Amino acid sequence: MRIAIVHYSASPVIGGVEGVIQAHARLLAEAGNEVVVVAGEGDQKAMPHAVEFERVEAMSSQNPQILQASSQLERGIIPDDFSRLSDELGKALTPILEKMDCTIIHNVFTKHFNLPLTDALYRLLDQGKVRGCIAWGHDFTWTSSHSSSKVRPGYPWDLLRTYRADVSYVVVSMARQQELAHLYGCSRERIQVIYNGVDPDGVLGYFNASRELIERLNLGESDLILLMPVRITQAKNIEYAIKVVAALKSKGVDPRLVVTGPPDPHDEQNMAYYDSLKDLRKKLEVEKEVRFVYESGRNPNQANLVDMHVVGAIYRTADLMLMPSHREGFGMPVLEAGLVGLPVFSTEIPATMEIAHDEVQFIDADQPPESTALKILDWAEHNPVHRLRRRVRQSYTWGAICRQQILPLVTQVAKR
């Protein structure tokens, strides 16, 4: 699809709406769409990969002519050149927007910062030159205690509280949904709520290699991410961890177990152990849930060896560390988990007990894996930090929001 995103300004201008536009543009382009950001301020160099930028200077709320017009409008005076400004904006936008399948307009239909632009877009809608229109509302002048004094009943101020049946409306919260429905005099069902999202790359410090691996491991949609930052050796008791994952799956949970280290390819016994783990994984039907980083490179037939930067990204992504080891010489993963605040479930090996004292959830690998799975589930359901983390990961990252809400909406609007 050809998609335009319209606002007064765009990156590198810093602002909340500008940040949202940057995320939307990147995700829609990554999904294979042709995306152009249209604004009065911005720079092509600041756009995400494959996103075009079109500058129309009079779209900026800080354009000298617009600032002069806005000063008069805020005093209740319609400028003599209002129609001219609107016409010029309409002529500048027509060749850009009339070829679009969908046009997403941020705040221009609800804020007073450039009323000639609001008027121009309404006229283009009337003329059929803007199709598939989505009005994305973050803030509303008419209901704001700070800015409601800057509008008056009548044209053109009433454009900011006029509902149009040919526009699909989106707001960023349920409170905003109720507010806009009251302003427009329409049902709340006519206004869709799509929350803003969080960028895991920035918050969790991902770079390309770690982001690509985490996507291949399909960690984002899982209910529970268990980490084993260990080499594949019999001392680590990985077969017990696989059985714990199978028990979690049988309880209706969608878990992931990530084993970061490799086997020793020069040790036949070690490689035989690795093969037995893959056989057990297949037998227990947890091939999707149990992932060895060693086999999870771009080419699954080649060994994938990762450095500590990538392992660190997985630490920051995981929900807990599982160590059902028979023995450990020192237990470095416990220190690493403590540094990033990752809960540890470990057997009572001397190394762990000496380092972590009572700060670890101890498990008994001589007990059935189901008992360990139940202990993990009890922790997960009663830990508010984990519950919020899981909810954000599954529903409030930009990737999840784009897949679940933005792309379906844009597709529906463009077809209509």
C-alpha positions in Angstrom: 0.0 0.0 0.0 1.0 3.6 -0.5 0.6 5.4 2.9 1.1 9.0 3.8 1.6 10.2 7.4 0.8 13.8 7.9 1.7 16.2 10.7 3.0 19.7 11.3 6.5 18.3 11.9 8.6 15.2 11.8 12.0 13.9 12.9 14.5 15.2 13.7 12.1 17.6 15.5 11.8 16.1 19.0 8.2 15.6 20.4 5.8 12.9 21.5 3.8 12.8 18.3 6.9 13.0 16.2 8.3 9.9 18.0 5.0 8.0 17.3 5.2 9.0 13.7 8.7 7.7 13.4 7.7 4.3 14.9 4.6 4.0 12.6 6.6 5.0 9.5 9.4 2.4 10.3 7.0 -0.4 11.0 4.7 0.2 8.1 7.7 0.4 5.7 9.2 -2.8 7.2 5.9 -4.5 6.5 6.4 -3.8 2.8 4.4 -0.6 2.3 5.5 2.6 0.5 5.5 5.2 3.2 5.9 8.9 2.9 6.0 11.4 5.8 4.5 14.7 4.9 5.3 17.7 7.2 6.3 21.3 7.4 9.5 20.5 9.3 11.7 17.5 9.1 14.6 15.9 7.2 15.0 13.0 4.9 18.2 12.0 6.7 16.2 11.4 9.9 13.6 9.1 8.3 13.7 5.4 8.9 15.0 3.1 6.1 12.8 3.1 3.0 10.6 6.0 4.2 10.4 9.1 2.0 10.0 12.6 3.3 8.0 15.4 1.6 8.3 18.9 3.0 5.5 21.5 2.6 6.7 24.5 4.5 3.3 26.0 5.2 2.3 22.9 7.1 4.6 23.9 9.9 2.9 25.5 12.9 6.0 27.7 13.1 5.8 29.0 9.5 5.8 32.8 9.7 2.5 33.2 7.7 0.8 30.5 9.8 2.1 32.0 13.0 0.6 35.4 12.0 -2.7 33.7 11.0 -2.9 31.7 14.2 -2.3 34.8 16.3 -5.4 36.4 14.8 -7.5 33.2 15.0 -6.7 32.8 18.7 -8.2 36.3 19.2 -11.3 35.3 17.3 -10.4 37.0 14.0 -10.4 35.2 10.7 -7.4 36.5 8.7 -8.0 38.1 5.3 -5.6 35.6 3.7 -7.1 32.5 5.4 -8.7 31.2 2.2 -5.5 31.9 0.2 -3.4 30.0 2.7 -5.8 27.1 2.7 -5.9 27.0 -1.1 -2.1 27.0 -1.4 -1.8 24.2 1.1 -4.4 22.2 -0.8 -2.6 22.7 -4.1 0.7 21.6 -2.6 -0.7 18.5 -1.0 -2.9 17.3 -3.8 -0.2 15.7 -6.0 1.2 14.0 -2.9 -2.0 12.7 -1.3 -4.2 11.9 -4.3 -2.1 8.9 -5.2 -2.2 7.4 -1.7 -4.2 4.4 -0.6 -4.3 5.6 3.0 -3.5 8.9 4.6 -2.9 9.1 8.4 -3.3 12.6 9.8 -1.9 13.2 13.3 -3.6 15.9 15.5 -4.4 18.3 12.6 -8.1 17.6 12.8 -8.3 18.2 16.6 -5.6 20.9 17.3 -5.6 24.6 16.4 -1.9 25.0 15.5 -2.5 25.3 11.8 -6.2 25.9 10.9 -5.5 26.7 7.2 -4.0 23.1 7.0 -7.1 21.6 8.7 -9.3 23.5 6.3 -7.2 22.4 3.3 -7.4 18.7 4.3 -11.2 18.9 4.8 -11.6 20.4 1.3 -9.4 17.6 -0.2 -11.6 15.1 1.5 -14.7 16.8 0.1 -13.1 16.6 -3.4 -12.2 12.9 -3.1 -8.5 13.7 -3.3 -7.7 12.2 0.1 -8.8 8.5 0.3 -8.5 6.1 3.2 -8.3 8.8 5.8 -7.4 8.0 9.4 -7.4 10.9 11.9 -5.1 10.0 14.8 -5.9 12.1 17.8 -3.5 12.7 20.6 -4.8 16.0 22.0 -7.9 18.1 21.5 -8.0 21.9 21.6 -11.8 22.2 22.4 -11.6 20.0 25.5 -8.2 21.3 26.8 -8.2 23.6 29.8 -5.0 25.1 28.5 -6.1 25.8 24.9 -9.9 25.9 24.7 -9.8 29.7 25.1 -8.1 29.9 21.7 -11.1 28.7 19.7 -14.6 30.1 19.1 -17.9 28.7 17.9 -18.2 28.9 14.2 -16.0 28.4 11.1 -13.1 27.6 11.0 -12.7 26.7 14.7 -15.7 24.3 14.5 -13.6 22.1 12.1 -11.8 20.9 15.1 -15.0 19.4 16.6 -16.7 18.2 13.4 -17.2 14.5 13.0 -16.9 13.0 9.4 -18.3 9.7 8.5 -15.7 9.3 5.8 -12.8 9.4 8.3 -11.7 6.6 10.6 -10.8 8.0 14.0 -8.1 6.7 16.3 -7.1 7.9 19.8 -4.4 6.8 22.2 -6.4 5.9 25.3 -9.9 5.0 26.5 -10.1 8.4 28.3 -9.3 10.2 25.0 -11.9 8.0 23.3 -14.6 9.1 25.7 -13.5 12.7 25.4 -13.6 12.7 21.6 -16.9 10.9 21.4 -18.5 13.5 23.6 -16.9 16.3 21.5 -18.1 14.8 18.2 -21.5 13.7 19.6 -20.9 10.2 18.2 -20.7 6.7 19.8 -17.5 5.5 21.3 -17.5 2.5 18.9 -16.8 4.9 16.0 -13.4 5.7 17.6 -10.7 3.1 17.9 -8.2 3.0 20.7 -4.6 2.2 19.7 -2.1 2.8 22.5 1.4 4.1 21.9 4.1 1.4 22.1 7.5 0.9 23.5 10.7 0.2 21.5 12.5 -2.9 22.9 15.6 -2.1 20.9 16.1 1.2 22.7 14.9 0.2 26.2 16.7 -3.2 26.3 19.7 -2.1 24.3 19.4 -4.4 21.3 21.6 -4.0 18.3 21.2 -5.7 14.9 22.6 -9.2 15.8 20.7 -9.5 19.1 17.5 -8.1 17.6 17.6 -10.6 14.7 18.3 -13.5 17.0 15.5 -12.6 19.4 13.1 -12.4 16.5 14.2 -15.8 15.2 13.7 -17.3 18.6 10.2 -15.8 18.6 10.5 -14.6 22.2 8.2 -11.6 22.0 4.9 -13.4 22.0 5.7 -16.0 24.6 4.2 -16.1 28.1 7.4 -17.1 29.9 11.0 -16.9 28.8 13.4 -19.2 30.7 17.2 -18.7 30.1 20.0 -21.2 30.5 23.2 -19.2 29.8 25.4 -22.4 29.7 27.4 -24.6 27.5 25.7 -27.8 26.4 27.2 -30.4 28.8 25.7 -33.2 30.9 26.6 -31.3 34.1 23.9 -28.7 33.3 21.0 -31.2 33.3 19.4 -29.6 30.3 17.1 -32.6 29.8 15.4 -31.7 33.1 14.8 -28.2 31.9 13.3 -29.5 28.7 10.9 -31.6 30.7 10.0 -28.6 32.8 9.1 -26.7 29.6 6.9 -29.6 28.5 5.1 -29.5 31.8 4.6 -25.8 31.5 3.1 -26.3 28.0 0.7 -28.9 29.3 -0.6 -26.3 31.7 -1.6 -24.0 28.8 1.4 -21.8 29.0 3.4 -20.7 25.9 7.0 -20.9 27.3 10.5 -20.5 25.7 13.7 -22.1 26.9 16.8 -20.5 25.5 20.1 -22.3 25.9 22.8 -19.9 24.8 26.0 -22.0 24.8 27.2 -24.5 22.2 28.2 -28.1 22.5 31.9 -29.1 22.0 31.9 -30.1 18.3 35.2 -32.0 18.9 33.9 -34.1 21.7 31.9 -37.1 20.4 30.3 -37.7 23.8 29.3 -34.1 24.1 27.8 -34.0 20.6 25.9 -37.3 21.4 24.4 -35.5 24.4 23.3 -32.6 22.3 21.7 -35.0 19.8 19.8 -36.7 22.7 18.5 -33.4 23.8 17.1 -32.6 20.4 15.5 -36.1 20.3 13.9 -35.5 23.7 12.7 -32.1 22.5 11.0 -33.8 19.5 9.6 -36.6 21.6 8.0 -34.2 24.1 6.7 -31.9 21.2 8.4 -28.8 22.4 10.6 -28.0 19.4 9.1 -24.5 19.1 9.5 -23.9 22.8 13.0 -25.2 23.4 15.6 -23.2 21.4 19.4 -23.7 21.2 21.2 -20.6 20.1 23.7 -22.9 18.5 21.2 -23.9 15.8 19.4 -20.5 15.5 21.6 -18.5 13.2 20.6 -17.2 9.8 21.6 -20.6 8.4 20.2 -23.3 10.7 22.6 -25.8 9.2 25.6 -23.8 10.4 26.8 -23.4 14.0 25.7 -20.1 15.5 28.2 -18.8 18.1 27.4 -15.5 19.9 29.4 -13.2 22.1 28.5 -11.7 25.5 26.8 -8.7 24.0 24.1 -10.9 22.4 23.9 -13.1 25.5 23.4 -9.9 27.6 20.5 -8.9 25.4 18.9 -12.3 26.0 19.4 -11.8 29.8 17.5 -8.5 29.6 14.7 -10.2 27.6 14.3 -13.3 29.7 11.8 -13.6 32.6 13.9 -16.0 34.8 17.1 -18.1 34.7 16.8 -21.8 35.2 19.8 -23.8 36.5 18.9 -27.4 37.3 22.7 -28.2 37.2 24.2 -31.3 38.8 27.3 -29.3 39.6 28.9 -25.9 39.0 32.4 -24.9 39.5 31.6 -21.3 40.3 28.2 -20.3 39.0 28.9 -17.1 37.1 25.4 -17.0 35.5 24.0 -16.3 39.0 26.1 -13.2 39.3 25.1 -12.1 35.7 21.4 -12.7 36.5 21.8 -10.7 39.7 23.3 -7.8 37.8 20.3 -7.5 35.5 17.7 -8.3 38.1 16.8 -11.7 36.7 15.1 -14.1 39.1 17.0 -17.4 39.5 15.6 -20.9 39.9 18.5 -23.2 40.8 19.3 -26.5 42.3 21.1 -26.4 45.7 24.6 -26.7 44.4 27.3 -25.3 46.7 28.4 -22.6 44.2 24.9 -21.1 44.0 24.2 -21.4 47.7 27.5 -19.7 48.6 27.0 -16.8 46.2 23.3 -16.1 46.3 22.3 -17.2 49.9 18.6 -16.8 50.1 18.1 -14.7 47.0 17.5 -17.7 44.8 14.4 -19.9 44.3 15.8 -23.3 45.0 14.5 -26.4 43.1 15.1 -30.1 43.5 16.0 -31.9 40.3 15.2 -35.2 42.0 11.6 -34.2 42.1 9.3 -34.5 39.0 9.7 -31.7 36.5 6.0 -31.0 37.0 6.7 -29.8 40.6 9.3 -27.3 39.3 6.9 -26.1 36.6 4.2 -25.5 39.3 6.7 -23.6 41.4 7.6 -21.4 38.4 3.9 -20.8 37.5 3.1 -19.8 41.1 5.9 -17.3 41.0 4.9 -16.0 37.6 1.2 -15.5 38.5 2.0 -13.7 41.8 4.8 -11.5 40.7 3.4 -8.1 39.5 6.7 -7.1 37.8 6.6 -10.3 35.6 2.9 -9.9 34.8 3.4 -6.3 33.6 6.5 -7.3 31.7 4.6 -10.1 29.9 1.7 -7.8 29.1 3.9 -5.1 27.6 6.0 -7.7 25.6 2.9 -9.3 24.1 0.7 -6.3 23.5 2.5 -2.9 23.9 5.7 -3.1 21.9 5.5 -1.2 18.7 5.9 -4.4 16.7 3.0 -6.1 18.5 0.8 -3.0 18.1 1.6 -2.7 14.4 0.8 -6.4 13.8 -2.3 -6.6 15.9 -3.9 -3.2 15.2 -2.2 -0.7 12.9 -1.7 -2.9 9.8 -5.3 -4.4 10.0 -6.8 -0.9 10.3 -4.7 0.5 7.4 -5.6 -2.4 5.2 -9.3 -2.2 6.0 -9.4 1.6 5.4 -7.4 1.4 2.2 -9.8 -1.3 0.8 -12.8 0.8 1.7 
